Amino acid sequence: MRTPADPAEPLSDEDLMESFRTGDADAFEVLVMRHSRGLYNFLLRSVHVPARAEELLQEVLLRVIRSKERYRRSARFTTWVYTIARNLCVDESRRARFRDHESLDAPLRGRSPHESSSTLLSTLSTDKSRPDLRAETPRLRERLNGAVLRLPADQREVFLMRLMAGMSFREIGETVGAPENTVKSRMRYALDKLRDELDDLRQVVCSLVATEGLAHG
């Protein structure tokens, strides 16, 4: 009999969620291990405050627990859980209009440049990251981080879901409620904007374009 923790024959996210629905707490722990990092990175780039991103991550996990009986296999787990995360980010954005908060991009807004902060490229520094990105300088990381933050919201969320969560365009479309071709267009526009803004760093941005298969002919 397979178990969720069996490395020889790992269960899919959907299988794990089904097991969790029937009372297997270990299955939920595997899901948390698989997706916490990606979810946190996505939330962090949306709310810009590490402590708040951690709080929202815990809220996402709580909602998964509370909603487990409503989960259906017809929905991919990744699409389902990122829809929860995205809805929380939308709510957070609305609340943020009425309160001040410290932003992760503070150095870009004229605050102290000596305070360290998480950047887009640092969150991309996983085993799946490309060596050229991992080797870039802090200055490049700050510039790319700032450029991504300045993308329109719809383009930024597609970029983050694709690059951080590794979601397919179809999955992103299901999450944001847009056709797959629209999602691909948003990704293309995001990469074009990054390429224009970071023209002197064209090699790095072009590597993203090549990886996504979105280079113009």
Beta strands, then each sheet from edge to edge (+ up, - down):
end
